[in-house]
Amino acid sequence: MSVSKNKPISSLPSDWYTDDKFLKKEITQIFLKSWLLVGPEAQISNPGDCLFQSIVDQPIICVRQEDSSIKTFFNICRHRAGSFESKKSKNNYLVCKYHGWTYSTNGELKSPRGFNKSEIVLKELCLKSINTKIWKGLIFINFCDEPKSFSRIFNNVEKILAPYKLENFGFKKRVSYRIKSNWKVYLDNFLEGLHIPIVHPELNNVMDYSSYNTTLYKNFSVQSGKLDDYKSPYTQSSNNVAYYFTIFPNILFNIAPGRFQTNIIEPLNKNECIVHFDYFFDSVAQKEILKDIIFSDEIQKEDIFICEEVQKNLLSVGFEKGIISDKYEIGIKHFQDYIRNRIG
């Protein structure tokens, strides 16, 4: 009597990484409906300070208010779609660089240049606001008018991170990398440790690969690995473990003793993405900070090389789809199932 074997788990087909139609669905069905990380609120510490960004081609402004809260608006003037651009609002006003319409930092239209105020209803032409949440010193936004609960995901993340007291970590710097690969190639790569001994010899030297583990949760996953007490480039700790969070769709948290790092993976087009690394440290000496950033940069360059090579191969007629290990790559299956469920 023959024994039947389970069929291997199939990965997403290659055209999901190379065809515009899938990226368009991901933007509309996932990114424009999810809580997205903008960056640390420390970048806009004083009233009137502004943070200008474009996220999945949506221009936004985060503005520190007089009461110290943060509001986010589309960086689009309600007159004829001009925009505002300045590191700090001018006398607490936002002035359109196209026709000079002026708004207060809370989004109210104050001076509609070219129109008498009697001609228009000012309240109907305020800047369009975007849902904003501040969590552990990080700014999150959601483009939906009625977004899904932020706390449903992040309360669970917070419980796991509670021992780390992230409020004690100070923002140090941002490093960004433009990568010639689909954003999902980068996520797939991050979501498994199987490649570490092959691609990252220095990381493998400081981590006990046999301890590597992945735990799945609804809409996020956590990978972890024990660090060598003597070889680790990070601060020594009784809990000498590195943790790697993936919060769908595109937020990564990398946590090691003394260091907290966020990554934002943003699609630029079907074949390119940009990854923003924000570094936070907890009372770590400048020499150790520099050592950590150099170490992280080396690992990132190794990942970029692999991801760009994979993207080229996905464009070949010689590859249609791969298979996923149900032991070592469950994080990838978890993520790819999420993508399938969101865009059908």
N, C-alpha and C positions, 0 to 999 in steps of 0.2 A: 504494500500500500504506500503510495507516494505521499510525502508531506508537502502541503502547499506553503509557499512562502509569501509574506506580505509584499505587495508591489512597492517599489521605491516611491518616495514622495517627489512629485514633479515640481520644479521651480516655475516661476512665471516665464512664459515664452519670450524670446528675445525681442519681438516687436513691441512688447510693453516698455522696453527701454530705449527704443529707437524710432517710434512712430509718434508724430505730433498729436494724433487723436487721443492717445492715452494720457499725455501730459495735460491736454486741455481738460479732460475729465477730472484729472487729479486736482487741478487748480480749482475748478468750480465745485466739485463734489467733496473735496477734502480740505484744501488749504483755506478757501474762503468760508469754510464752516467750522474751522477748528480754532482753539486757543493757540496763538503763535507767540513765541518769545521774541521780543524786540531787543532787549539788552538790559544792563544794569541801570537803575534809576540814579546812581551816583554820577552819571554823565550830565544830569541836569539838576544840580543841587540847589540852585537859588531861584526865587520867583522870577518869572520871565525867561528863564533858560529854555531853549528849544532843542529838540532832537529831530533831525530831518532824515528820513529813510524812505526807501522804496522796498516793499515786500510783495513778492509775486506781482510785480508791475503796478502795485497800488501805492501811490505817494502819500506818506503820512507825516504828521508833526505831533510829537509828544511835547506838551508844554507844562512846566511847573507853575502852578497857580499861586496866588497870594496867600492862600491858606495852607500851602505846602503840598496839596494834593496834585495829582497829575491827570491831565485830560489829553485825549488823543483825537485829532481831527484829520480828515483828508486834506492834503496839501493842495487844495483846489479852490480857487476863488469862485464864488457863486455868480460872478458877472459873466465871464466868457472863458472859464477854465484856465485862467492864469495860475501862477503858483507863487509861494512865498519862500524866500531862502535867506536865512541869516542864522548865525550861531546863537544869537540872543535877540529877543524881540526889541524893537526900537521904542523906548519909552513905554514899554508894556503894550505895544500895539504890533500887530502883524500887517504889513503893507504889501499888497500885491505888486509884483515887479512888472506887470503888464500894463495895467491902467490905474494903479494907485489906490484901489479900494482898500479901506482900512478896517481892521477888526481888532477887538480887544483880545487878550490872551485867553479869555473864556469862550471865544468863538462868536461873540456878538458883533454884528455889522455896525460900525460907527459912522463911516464916511463913504457913501457910494458915489465916488467922483464921477461927474458927468450926468448925475441925476439930482433932481430936487428930492428932499426926503419926503415931500408930500406925494411924489409920484409912485413910490414903492413902499411895501410893508417891510420894515427892517427885520422884524422877527422871523419873517418867512425866508430870509436870505442869510441866516447865520451859517457858519461853517458846519458841515456835516460831521457829526461826532462818531467815534468808534468806541465800542465797549472796551474798557480798560480795567485790568486788575494788577495790583502790586502784591507780589508774594516773595518773601525772603529777599527783598531789595531788588527784585527783578520785575521788569515791565512786560506784561502780557496783553495782547489785544485779540479781539474777535470781530470779524467783519459782519457777522450776522446781526440782524435787528433783534432777534431773540435767541441768543446763543445757548448751547447746552451748558449745564452746570460746570463751573470751573472747579468747585470744591469736590465734585464727585471723583475726579481724577487726582487732584493735588492733595486732598486730605490723606489719601493712602500713601502718596509719595512722601508727605511730611512725616507720617508715622515711622516710615523706614529710616528717614534722614534725621529724626529727632536727636540721636546721640551726637550729631556733628555740629549742632548750634551754628547754622549757616549765617546767622545774623552777625557773628563775630568775624566773618571773612570780609576783607576789604578788596574792592576792585582795583586791579593793577593795570591791565592793558588789554587791548583787542588786537588779534592777529587774524587776517583774512586770507583765504586761499581760493583762487579760481581754478576749478578742476574740470578737465575735459572728459567728464563722464556724466551719465544720467544720475540724478539725485538718489535713485533707488539702488544703484550700484554701490554708492558710498554707504548707504544704510545697511545693505546686505553684508558688506565687508565688516562694518562695525559690530554687527549682531552675532558674530561667531568668533571664538578664540582658536578655532582649528588651524588658522593660518599663522598664529603667533610664532611657533617655533621655526617656521620657514621664512616668513617675511620680516619678523622683528627680532633679530638675534639678541640685541641689547635688552629689550623688554623681557624676552624669554629668560635672559640671564638673571634678572632680578625678581622674576615671578615664578612661583611653583605651579607649573602648568597642570600638574596632576590634581591641583585643588580647584581648578577652574570650574565654575558652576553657573548655570542660567536658571532663573526663576521667572515664570510668566505671571502677569497680572492682566486685568482688563485694561486695554489701551496703553500698557507699558510693560517693560521687562527690565530685569536687573541681572547683570553679569558680575561675577566677582572672582578674585584670585588672590591667594596669599603672597605677600611680598617677602623677600629675603631680608631679614633683620639687618644684615651687614652691607648688602649690595644695593639696597634701595636708595634712589636719589631723593626720596621724600623724608620728611621729618620722622624720627623714630616714635613709635606709638605702641601701646599695649594691644591695640587693634590694628596690626600692620597688614591691612587688606585694602586692595583697590576695588572700587565699585564703579560699574558702568551702567548708567540708566539710559534707556531709550523710551522717550515719551512721544507717542504718535501724534502728528505725523513726522516731525523733523527736529525734535529737541533731544540733545544728549547732555547728560551730566556725568563728568568724570571726577571721582572723589578719591583722594589718597590723603594720608596724614599730612595736615598742614596746608593742603591745596584743594580748591574746588574750581572746576573748569566747566563752563557751559559751551556747547557747540550748537550752532544753528545751521541747518543744511537747507539752502534755498535753491530751487530749480531756476536756472536762467533760460534754458531751452532744453530740447529733448536730449542733447548731447553734452550739456555743461551744467555745472552747479557751482555755487559759492558756499564756502563753509567759514563761519565766523567763530573764532575761538576767543572767549572772554575768560581771563585768568583772575582768580580771587585767592588771596592768601590770608592765613591766620597767624600773625606774629612770627613770620618767617624772615630770616635775615636776607638782605639784598643779594648776597652771594648765592644763597640757596635758591632764591627766586630765579636768578639768571640761569642757574644750573638746571632747574626744572623746565624752564621755557625752552632751552636748547634741547633737552632730552625729548620733550614733547614735539618739537619741530622736526627732529630726526625721524620719529615714529610717523608723523604726519606725511612727510615726504615719501616714506616707504609705502604708505597706504595710497598716496596719490599715484605713484608709479604703477601699482597693481590695478587700481581702479581705471586708470586711463587705458591700460593694456586690455582689460576686460571689455571696456566700451568698444574698442576697435574690433575685438573678436565677436562681439554681439552683432556687429554690422555685417559680418561675413555670412555667406550662404552655407558655410560649413558648421553652423551651430544654430539649433532651433530652440532647445530648452535643456536644462540640466536636471540633476536630482539633488535632494537635500537629505542629509543625515538626520535621522530621528533621535540620535543621541547627542551629537555635537552641534547641530545647526537648528535647534528648535526655535531659537529666537528669530531666525530668518523665516521659518514657516509661519510663526505668529504674526510677523510683520506683513508677509505676502498675503496671508489670509485677510488681514485688515484691509489691504489695498483692494483685493478682489471684492470684498463685501461692500466697500464704499463706492466703487465705480462699476460694479456689475461685470 
